[in-house]
Amino acid sequence: MYLKNFGSNKKPVSKERTTVSKTINRTFKKNKTVFRGIILSSDNTPLSGATLQEEGSLDGTTTNKDGTFEIKIQHKNNITVSFIGHNSKTIQLKPNVFNTIVLLSGQELEEVQVIGSRNKNRVANDTPVAIDFIDIEETATKSSQVEINQFLQYAIPSFNATKQSGADGADHIDPATIRGLGPDQTLVLINGKRRHQASLINLYGTRGRGNSGTDLNAIPISAIKRIELLRDGASAQYGSDAIAGVLNIVLKDTDNELNISSTLGFHNANSNRFLPKKADGFTYKLALNYGTKISEGGFVNFTTEALSVDNTLRPSTFAREKFGQAAVKNVSLFLNSEIPIYKNTKLYINGGLNYKNTEAYAFTRRPDTERNVLEIYQNGFNPLITSNILDNSLSFGLTTYFKEWNVDVNNTFGRNNFHYFIKNTLNATLLENSPTEFDAGGHQLIQNTTSIDFSKYFDTTTYGFNIALGLEYRLDKYKIFAGEEASYASYDVNGNTITNQTPIENYKTYNGNIRPGGSQGFPGYAPENEVNRNRSNFSIYADTEIDFSKNLMLGAALRYEYYSDFGSTLNYKLASRYKINKKFNLRSSFSTGFRAPSLAQIYYNLTFTNFIGNTPTESLLVANNSSIARRFNIDNLKEEKAKNFSFGVTSKLSANFKASIDTYIVYIKDRIILSGNFDASPLGFDVNNVQFFANGVDTKTTGVDLILNWKKSIGKSLFSVDLLGNINHMSITNIKNKELDKETFFGKRDQQFLLASAPKSKFNLGLNYEYKKIKTSLNFTRFSKVELIDWQITQDLSNFNNSELERLKASTDFYQSKITTDLHFSYQLNKITNLQFGANNLFNIYPTKQNNHTDSGGLWDATQMGTNGSFYYTKLNIKL
């Protein structure tokens, strides 16, 4: 029905025009297809009277009382679906299936459920667990960050990523945590498929020491459509590593669109904001994203991104002249595509290649010491640890609709290769003949995962329920490869490599001290360090959700996994959501979880120089599976086990305001830690200390997440306020030192380092304003107080009046809570060009300065607010 009488001015239509019109209509109807489906609101309520309009024609229809529809249109045509108070959608209906269309209100745009539930009808407000949705394009107008870790640091309060300094490999791959748990206790997915971890294991002076996380910064922001964070234990649904939650990265799927963006920025290098400003950390980023259609309903989306970030240098100490952030040169290529191949069957492919070159300064080698050769470095030197990191992935699969079941068959491959090159250094046992650059070897992790998943939603007259089933097989391979000989070897006075049989009088010395071998700054991996290990894992799961009514939903999941190296584990999850009324939901869950020890934690080993305070000592990190570990009564590693409890309330008090508050408790048993330094002299090796990975502690983490969003349109202006917060507390409930000395196994300093990785709180307040072509954002972030224990704790008690209390007090470093301010402006110059500029940490706020006994060698250790000060930037975005 179209254009009824407009009044008495209507003129009669000629027979000739009527005949032509009928002929055209008959021609169109010949090629039309009948489509059926249902239109729902975000709370799964059927929308009666919603409108469906065929693009390019006058045909349309409205939904029935139960939200269902039937429409006959051209097969290739799009339809526009609309309903009062909801965002319209223009989509292409699928033939021969029952189409489910969800219309969202303005504040729920794109918040369709992907993780935490395999029910494809579930949406964000309807979930039994807490999920954050970060729309990259929208959030980018309120951010200056060029890497994912730092981007999420300000977007999600429970997410923490800290730039490290003086922490060896962690300077090059930033560790990130959720709710203060380990970097390897959050599972990362890309388009719902498991992402591989980095081959790096974090060791000294870093958050997440003893853990191997995923290198999120290997994924370019410009390739991402949105990020979804499930803040709840999910091992029963997704397997190992999901103790803290699941981070799902959804890649862009736009077609017929070209996006070009560039960022230029720099840091304020002066830690005293009242002195004349200097600049460093210059940042340059260029990104290109292009999507195009292929075949009917298919697309391919390409992204390329180049990033260059210079070093930052901040106030130094005697131990370390070059304290600051590492320099990064980063190039990425990413692909995301879907190709329909037959009716309801499509092939999908995504993956990427990331190459990263990094440079970070190690601790200073003073001129008049056994670690320097005056003929090469008259004034001493600052070794430069550089790396070439290659990270690549490929995921491909097939989805189809078979006898009302959704079927997904997939294979995902990932590899992370980390290769060290040490520059501006020397091997002191080679004296003046030493090279100043070394290939120090490295490590590699390969992971391949094959899976098949089935899911189906059953709709009955009284309730509906979803069932998901799946199988997964995963193969992990870990490798350590040696560097060149001079990077790890020591040479005697005759030029021969030193072994256990070398007489002590043949060692090279300086002022009576034995010269250490290997490249200073980071010693190379030796042939005896080489590892080439693998393991397999098989898992099977079942997942169901039952909507007993419009108000009550219950969910359950069960997963069995078998590992070839340590056995099997069975985990389960129960979750529920109850709608009190249209404005309030209650949600809760209980789950068991686990994390398998990584191959790196089992097999990693290295002899290296460790700085304890300002004193360098030779240390040996022994592989957990070695006989030496058994001599120290360190058991074989087993899985970490967890129990998660959560309870939350969500509300939508009006179209302009929504809120959620979620509480949680996470118990983790047998957490894997890196032990303290044991006396290595009984071993007869040329090292001072020995360390191990061990299932060392049990912890309890409790907390609250708060999210408040308010939005209001007044005329042509749009105001919004976002208040996000996380309050967190971790305690160590048990230290499993057995008969080993507790202070040596995991002493006060190590305990405090673990606890400090779980910040007490973080709050973010965002004030946003839009008017026509202008967008502005003012953000305040409050970082909580942090306490750490520095190296004074190892000094002799005689320096502190023989009082352990005084020594502990002197060695405790207090970082007071701080508030940083970010200011962003965005202006739409024309239809295709947007200009953005602003500042992160506008007032150049730094953490509380400490003494020269910190772990990092600078005046600060790594804290969540960072030590780079202000960052000023400008962005140019072009959309064609």
N, C-alpha and C positions, 0 to 999 in steps of 0.2 A: 504494500500500500504506500502511495507516495503522492504528495501535493494534492490534498483535497481542495474543494472550492475556496478561493480567496475572496469571493464576493461577487457583486453583480457585474464586474468588468471582465469576467471570464468569457473568452471567445470560443466559438465552435471549432473543432479540429476537422480538417478536410479528410475525405475518404482516402485520398492519395497518401497523406501522411500516416493515417492509421494503418494502411496496408504495408507501408515500408516498415513501421514499428513492429508489426506482427512478424514480418519476415525476419528481422534482426533477432527478435526474441527466440524464434524457433531455432535459428542457427546457433545461438549461444547455448540453449538448453540441451542440444544434442551431446555436447561434451561435458556436461555437468555431472558431479559426483555427490552422493549423499554422505554427509558427515554427521556424526553423533557425539554427544559428550555431556559434560556437566560443568557449570561455573560455580566456584566456591569463593567465599571470603577467606581471609587469612586464618580464621578460627574454624575452618572447615564447615561453615554454615552455607547451605545452598543459597544462591542469589536469585531470587524470583524477579523477573522483569529486566534482567541484564540484556543489553543490546548487542547483536552481532551484525556487522555491516560488511558486505563483500566489497573489496577494493576495486574501483573502476567500474562498478555497476550500481544499480538501484536496489538490488536484492538484499534482504536482511531478514532477521527474525529476532524474537525475544525469548528468554528462557521461561519454562513452566514454573509452577509453584515449587517443585522440588529441585529447581536449578538446572534441569536437563534441557537439552535442545536437539533439534534436528534441522539441518540446513543443506540445501542443494546449491552448490556453487561450482565455478570452474576449478578444476583440480589444482592448477598452479597459482591461483589467486590467494592473496593474503586476506585476512579478515581483521577488522578492528572490533575489539570487545571492550565495552564500557559499562559502568554502573556508577550512580551518584555516590560521591564520597570516596571513590576508589580510583587508582591510576589505570588509565586505559592501556590496552595491549594491542599491538598489531603483530599477528602471528600467522603461520601457515599450518592449517589443520592436517592431521595425519589420517589417511584413509584406512579403513578396515580395522580400526581400533577405537576404543571409547576414550575420547579426549578429555582429560581433566585440566581445567584452566583455573588458576588461582589469581584473583585480583587483589592487589595490595593497596592499603592506604598509603598516604604520602610518606609516613615515617617508616614504613615497612618495605619500601621498594627493594626488590631483589633479595629479600631475606628469606628465600626458599631454602628449606632444610636440605643439607647435603651430608653432613657428618653427624654422628651421634644417633642416627636412626637410618635404617635402610628402607623405611616407609617413604616412598616417593611422593605421598600425599601430605607428609608432615611439613609444617612450616615453622619459622623461628619462634613465634609466640606460643607455639603448641608443644614445645619439647619438654621432657621431664628433667633435663639437665641444662646447665648454663652454657650458652654459646654466644660468642662475639662475632659480629660480621663487620668487616672493614672494607668498605668500597674504596678502592685505590684512587680512582679519579676524583671522587668527592673529597677524600681525606687529604690528597696531595695538595689541595689549595690551602691547607692549614699546616703544612709541613715543609721544612727545608731539607729533610733527610734524603740522602741519595742511596742508602743501602737498607735492606729490609730490617735487619736487626735494630738499627737506630730508629727506623720508621715506627716499628711496633713498640719500642721503648716508651714512646710518648702517646701511642694510641690505645694501649692496653695496660692498665695499672699492674696487673699480676705478672706481666711479662718484663723481664729484666735482661738487658744485654749491655755489657760494659767493655769498652775498649781497654785492652790490657797493655802493659808496658813492662819490659824486662822479664817476660814470662815465656821466653823461647817461642815455641810454635804457636802458643795462644795469642801472640802479637799479630799473627797472620790470619788466623781463623777465630773470630770472636765467639766465645761461649755464650749461650743464651739459656735462660731458665724461665719456668712458669711456677708461680707460687713457691719460689725458693727451692724447688727440688732440682735434681741434677740435670745438666744439659742433655744427657742420654735417657732421661725419664719422661721426655715428651716425644711422641711419635709424630713425624712429619709426613704428610701426604701431598702429592701433586695430582690434581683432578681425581682425588679419592684413592690413589695408588701409592704404596709405600715408597718413600724416598730413602736412598742410601745415606749412611753416615759418612763423616770424614774419617780418613785413616789416622788423623792426629789424635793422640791421647794427651789431655791437658795435665801438665805436671806442676811446675813450681811457680809460686807467686800469682796464681790465677784462680778465678772462680771456677768451680766445677773440676777441681784437680782430681785426677784419677778417672775422669769420665771422657767419653768421646761423643761429641754432639754432631748435629747436622750443620753443614756450612750453608746457612740460609743466604748469605751474601753472594753465593754463587748463582743465585736466581735473580735476574734483573727485574727491578720494580716495574719497568715499562712493559714487561710481558704478562703482568698479573692483572686480572679483572677484579678479584676480591680475595680476601683472606678470612678464613673461618677458624675460630679457636673454640674447641670443645674443652671447657674447664671442668673436667671430671675424669675419674679413672675409667679407662675403656679397653683394658687388656682383653676382656672377655669378648669384645667386639672386633678388635683390630690386632691383638697380639702383643708381643714384647714391646717394651719402651713406652707404653701408653699409661704409665702410672700417674703422671701429672695431668695428662690430657692429650689432645690431638690437635695439631695445626694443619689445616688443609688449605693448600694454595691452589686457587682456581685460575687457570690461564685465560687470557683474552680469547674471545671467539667472534670478534667483530669481522664483518666483511665489507668490501667496497669502501674502505676507509683507510686513510693514511694519517698517522700521528707522528709528528716530529717534535722533540723537546730537547732543550739544552739548559744546563745549569752552570753558573759560574759563582764561586764563593771563596771565602777565606776566613781564617780564625784571627781573633785578637790575641796576639802572642804575649801580652803583658798581663801577668797575674795580679798586678796592682792596678785596678781600673782607674786610679787617679793620676797615673803617670802617662806620658805621651804614648800613644798607641803604636804598636808594631804589628805586622801581619805575617802569618805563616799558614801552613796547611792548605795551600791553594788547591781548590777543587774544580775540576772540569768534567762535565758529563754531557754526552750526546747520545740520544736514543731515537730509534726509528721503529715504528710498529706499523705493519701493513697487513690488511686482511682482504681476501677476495673470495668470491663464490666459486665453487667447483661442483659441477653437476647440479642436480635438483636437490636443494635442501642441504648441501654440503658447503664446507668452507675450509680455507687454509689461512693461518695467521702466522706471520713471521715477525720476529723481534731481533734487532741487533742493538747492542749498547756498548759504549766505550766510557770508562771511568778512570780518571787520574786524580789521586789525592796525595799531596806532598806530606812529608814529615811535619809533625809539630814538635817543638822543643820548649820545655818548661823548666823552672828553677831546678838546678841539679845539686848533687852532693859530692863529697869526696869519692864515694864509691862509683858514681855513675855520672859522667859529664853530659851525656846525651840522653836525657830522660824525655820521653814523649811518645806520641802515637806513630805507628809504622806508616811508611809510604806504600801506596797501592797503585798498581796499573792493572786494569781489569777489562777484559773484552768478552762479551757474551753473544751467543747466537741461540735463539730458541724458536721452537715450532710447536704449533697446536693445530690439529686438523680433524675433521670428521667427513667421511665420504659414504653416502648412502650407496649400497651395492645391490640390494634387492628388497623391495617392499619395506618391511619393518626391520631390516638388517642394515647395520652401518659399521664401517671400519673406522677406528680412531687411532691417531698417532700423535704423540707429543714427546718432546725431549729437548735437550739442549747441550751446548758445549760452552764451558767457561774456562778461560785461561787467565791466571792471576800471577803477577809478579810483585813481590813485596820486599820491603827493606825495613829492618828494625835494628836499632843499636843495642848491643849487649853492655855488660858492665865494663867499666874502664880498667885497662891494664896499665898500672903505674910504671914509670920508666925504670926505677932502680929496684926491680924485683926479678925473681927467677922466671917469671912469665913473659918477660920482654927481652928483646935483643936490641941493645942500644945502637948497634950499627945500622939497624933498620928503622927503628922508631926512637929517636933521641929523646922525645918528650912523652913517651908512652903512646898508647893508641886506644881507640874505641872500636872493637870488632863490630862488623856489620853482618847480621844474619839475614840473608836473602833467601827467597824461595821461589820456585816455579811450581804452581799448583794447577793441575789439570783436573777438571771435574766434568764428566759427561754422563748423559743418561738418555735412555730411549725406552718409551713405553708404547706398546701397540696392542690392540685388542679388537674384539668383535662383540657388538651388542645386538640382540635380536629379541623378538617377541614370539615365543613358541607355546602354543596352547595356553595362552593367558599368563604365562610365566615370563618375566624379564630375565634374560640370560646374558651374562657378561664373562667372556673368556679373555684373559689378559696375560701378557708377559712384560715385565719391567726389568731393565738392566741399568745398573749404575756403577760408576767407578770414580774413586778419588785418589789421585796420585800426588804426593807431596814430596818434592825434591829440594834438599837444602844445598845452598852454595854460600860459603862463608868468605867474606871479603874484608879487606883492610885488617888482616890478621897475620898470624905466623904460627909455625911449629917451633917452639923454643928449643927443642932438642936438635934442630937442624942449624941452629945459630944463624950466622949471616947468610947461609945458603938457602934459607927457608923461602918458599914461595909466599906470597901475600894473599893468594886466593886458593880455595880448595872446593872440590866436589865432595860433599860430606854424605852422599847417599840419601836415603829417605824411606818412605813407606807407602803402601798402596792397599786400598780396600776395594774389593769387587763384590757386588751383591746382585743376584738374579732371583726374581720372584715370579712364579707362575701361579695363576689362580683362576678359579671358575666360581661364579656366584649366581645364585638363583633367588628370585624374589617374586612374591605375588600378593596382591591385596584381595581379600575376600570380603565382599559386601553382602550382609544379610539384612533381613527385615528388622532385626533388633540391635545388632552391633556389627562392627567391622573389625577385621584383624589382618595383620600383615605377617608373612612368614618369609624369612631369608635363610638360606643355607649356602655353605661354601666350603671349598677345599683350597689349600695353599701349600706350595712347596718352595722352599727358599734355600739357596746355596750362597754361603759367605766364604770369601777367600781373602786372607790377610798375608801381607808380605812386607818384610824389611829387607832392603837391598843396601849393600856396602858402598861406601865412598872410596875415593882414591886412598892409597896406603898412607900417604903423609898426613891425611886428615885425621887419622886415628892412632897411628903408630908413635912409639917413642924410640929414639935412636941412641945407642951408646957411644962411647968415645971412639970406637972403631968404625962407626957408621952402620952398625948392624942393628936390626930391630930388637928391642928388649923383650925377653921372655922371662918366665919364672926361673930359668936356669942362669940368667945373666948375673954375674957377680956384682955386688953393690958398688964395688970400687970402680966399675966401668960406667956407672950412671953419670950423666952430665949434671953439674951443679953450678949454682951461682950463690956466692956468699954463704956456702955451706948448705944451701937448700937444693934438693933435687929438682931439676927442671921437668915440668910436666910435658907430656907429648900431646900430639893431636892439635887440631886447629883451635886456637883460643876463641872463646865466645860460644862455640858449639862444636863439640868433638864429632868426628865422623863416625858412622856406623862401620864396625869391623866385620870381617867374615864370620867371626864367632857370634855376632849379634843377629846374623841373617835368619829370617824366618820365612817359611812358605807353608802356611797351614790353611785348612778349610774345614767346614762343617756343613751339615745339612739340617733342615728343619721341615717337619710336616705338621700341618694343623688342619683341623676340621671344626666348623662352628655352626651353631644354630641360633637364630635371633628372631624374636617375635614381639609384636605389639598388638594389644587388644583394646579397642575402643568399646567399653561396656555400655557407654552412653555418651551423650554430648559432653558430659561433665567429667567422666572418669576414664582414664587410660592407664593400663599397666603394661610394662615391658619387661622382657627377660632375655638374657643371652648366656650361652654356654660355649666354651671353647677349650678344646684339647690340643696340646702341642707336644711334639716329641723332638728333642734335639739329639743329634748323634753323639755329642760329647758330654752331656750331663744328665740326660734322661727326660722324663715327661713332666708336664704340669697341667692342671685342670683349673679353670677359672670361670666364675659366673658373675652375673650382674642382674640386679632387680631395680626397676625404676617405675615411678608413677607420677601422674599429673592429674590434679583435681581442680576443676573450675568452680570456684565458689559462686561467682556470678560473671556477668559479661566483663567486669572490670578487674577481677582478681583471680589469679591462678596460684595454687600451691604445687610445688614439685619437690621430689626427693629421690634419692638413689642410694644403693649400697652395692659395692662390688669388691671382688678380690682382684689382685693384679700381680704382675711379675715383670721382671726385666732380666733377660739372660745376660750373663757376663759376656762382654765383647771379646772377640779374638785378641784384640790389642791388650786388654786387661789380663788375659791369660798368658800371652806369649811375649809381650814387649819387654825388652831388656836393653840396657845402655850403661856404659861407663862415661861419666861426665864430671864437669866442674860445677859444684854447687856453692853459691855464696851464702854463708850463714853469717848474717850481719855484713860486715865489710871483709870477712875472712873467706878466701876461697879454699874449698876442700874437695878432694877427689872422692866421688861417690859412685856406688854401683847399684843400679836398679835391677833386681833379679827377677827373671820371669817366674810367674806364680807356679808353673808346672815343673820347676827345677828342683833338684835334690837339695840345693842350698836352702830353698824355702822350707823344705821339710825339716832340715836341721834346726831352723829357728821356730819350729812348731807352727808354721803357717799352713793351713789346710788348702786343698784344692778349692778353687772358686765355685760357688753354686749360685743359683738365681736369687735375685732380690725379690722378696715377697711383700705385697702391700694389701691393705684394707682401706677402702675409701667410703666415707659417709658424707652425704650432702643434703641440705634442705634449703629451699628457697621460696621466695614469693615474687611474682611478677604482677604488674598492674598497668592498666591503660585507663587512667582516670578520665581522659578526654582525647579528642583527636590530636590535641597539641602536646600532651604530656604522657610519658610512660616511664616506668621505673622497675628496677629489679634489685633484689638483695639476696645473696646466696652465701650460706655458711658451709664450711667443710672441715673435715678431720681426715688426715691421711697418716696411717701407721705404716712404716716401712721397716721390715726386718732384714737383717744381713746386708745392709748397704755396703757397697764396695768402696773402700777408702785407700788412699796411699799412706802407708805407715810413716812414722818418724824415722830418724836416723839411728840405726844400731851400729855398735862398734864392729868394724869389719876385720880387725887385726887377727882374730882366730882363724880366718879363712886363708891367710898367707898371700893375699893378693896385694897389689900396689895401690890400695884404696883405703880411705879413712872410714867411710860409712857404707852401710848397705840398707836398702829399702825394699818394700814389697807391696803388692796389691793384696788386699785381704777383705773378707766379709767382716768388717770391723765394728760396725755400730748399728743400733736400732734407733730410729727417730720417730717423733710425733710432730705433725704440722697441723696447726689449726688456723682458721682465718675467715674473713668476710670479704666478699666482693660487692661493690655498690655501683649501680649505674642509674643516673637520672638524666632524662632528655626532655627538653621543652622547646617548642617551636611555635612561632606566631607570625602570621602575615598581617601587616597593617598598611593598607594601600598598596603601593608598589614596593614596600620594604618588607624584608623577612628577617626576623630576629630569632636566634636560637641560643640556648644555654645547655652545655653538657657538663655534668659533674660525674667523674669516674674515680673510684677509689678502691684500694686493697689494703686490708689490715692483716698481718701475717705473723705467726709466732711458731718457731721451730724449737724443739728441745731434744737433747740426746738422752734417751731413756736407758741405754745400756752400751757399755764399751766392752767388746769381746776380746780382751787381751790375754785371757787364760793366765798362764804363769809368767807371761812376759811383763816386763816393767810397763806399767800403765802410762807413765809420763813419756816414755820413749815410744811406745806403740802408737798412741794417739793422745798427745799431751794437750795442755791448756791452749797452746797456740794453735794447734791443728783443729781443736774443737771450735775455737772462736772463728777460725777461718771458714769452717763449714757453716756455722750459725750465721755468719755475716753474709753468706750467699743468699740468705732468705731475709731481705730487708723487712723491717717492722711495718712499714707502710709506704704507700705512694698515692698521692691524690693529684688529679688533673682537673682544672676548671677551665672550660672553653667558652668564650663569649664571641658570638659570630653575628655578622650583620651583612645583608645583601641589599643592594639597591640598583636596579637596572643592570648596568655593566660592571658594577663594583662589588667586590667581596672583601671583607676584612675579618680578621680573626685575632683575638687576643687570648693567649693561653698562659695559665699559671700552673706550674708543676712543683709540688712539694715532695722532696726526697727526705726520708726519715733519717734519724740518727743511726750511726754505725759505729761499732766498737771492734777493734782488731788488736792483736798482741804482737808487738814487733820483736826483733831479734835480741833486745836487751834481756829477754827471758832466759837466754842461754848463757849470760855472763855470770862470772863468779859472784857468790853471795857477799863476799867481802866488799864488793863495790856498793852494797846496799845495807851496810851495818849488820850483815849476817841475817837479814830479815827477808824471808820469802814474800811476805806481804808487801814490803817496800819495793822489792824487785817486780812483783806483779803490777803494782800501782804505776811504777815508772815505765813499764813496758806496754801498758795499755794505751792505745791511741784512740782518742775520741773524735769522731767526725760529726759535728753538729748538724741538725736538720737544716736544709736550705730550700729556698724557693727560687726557681728560675722563671723568667718571663719571655715568652715568644710572641712576636708580632709579625703578621703576614698581610700583604695587600695583593689583590688580584684585580686586573682590569681587562675586560674584553675589548680589544682594540677594534676588531671587526668580526665578521662571522667566522673567520678561520684562525684568527691570531689572538692569543691571550698572553699578557705580560704579568708576571708575579715577582714580587721582591719582599724582603723582610729580614728578620734576624731571629736566630735561636739563641736563648740565653742573652737577651738584649743588654742586660746590665753587667755582663762579664763576671758572673758569680762563680767562685771556685770552692772546692771542699776546704775544710779546716786544715791548715798547714801543720805538718808533723816535724819530728826531728829526722836525723839521717840514719835511723835504724830500720826504716821500712823495708818490706820485702821487695819493692820495686826498685830501690836505689834512688828514688826521687823524694820529694817532700810529701808525696801522697801515694797511697796504695790505690788500686783500682776500686772505685766506688761507683754506685749506680748513676750518679750525676755526671761522671767523667771529669777530666782535667784539661779540656781543650779551651774552655772559656767561650766567649761569644763567637757565633758564626753568622756572617752577613752574606746574603746571596741574592741572585736574580735568576729567574727562569723565563724562558720563552717557549710557549707551546703553540704549535701549528696543527690544525686538524683540517684535512682535505677530504 
